[in-house]
């Protein structure tokens, strides 16, 4: 583990990764994930089907 040489030298942005490259430069790279928080998915409620109104059956007349 290395030791901290200087603090607050680079203004950090959320969603970026900072590292020191082989030449000693501080580099910034966009992270694959991170930065903004994802919204929670809301589960859809099942749609209730309305019962179809049944027509009353016609009564047969007796002769």
Buried (B, 14 or more C-beta within 10 A) or exposed (E): EEEEEEEEEEEEEEEBEEEEEEEEEEEEEEEEEEEEEEEEEEEEEEEEEEEEEEEEEEEEEEE
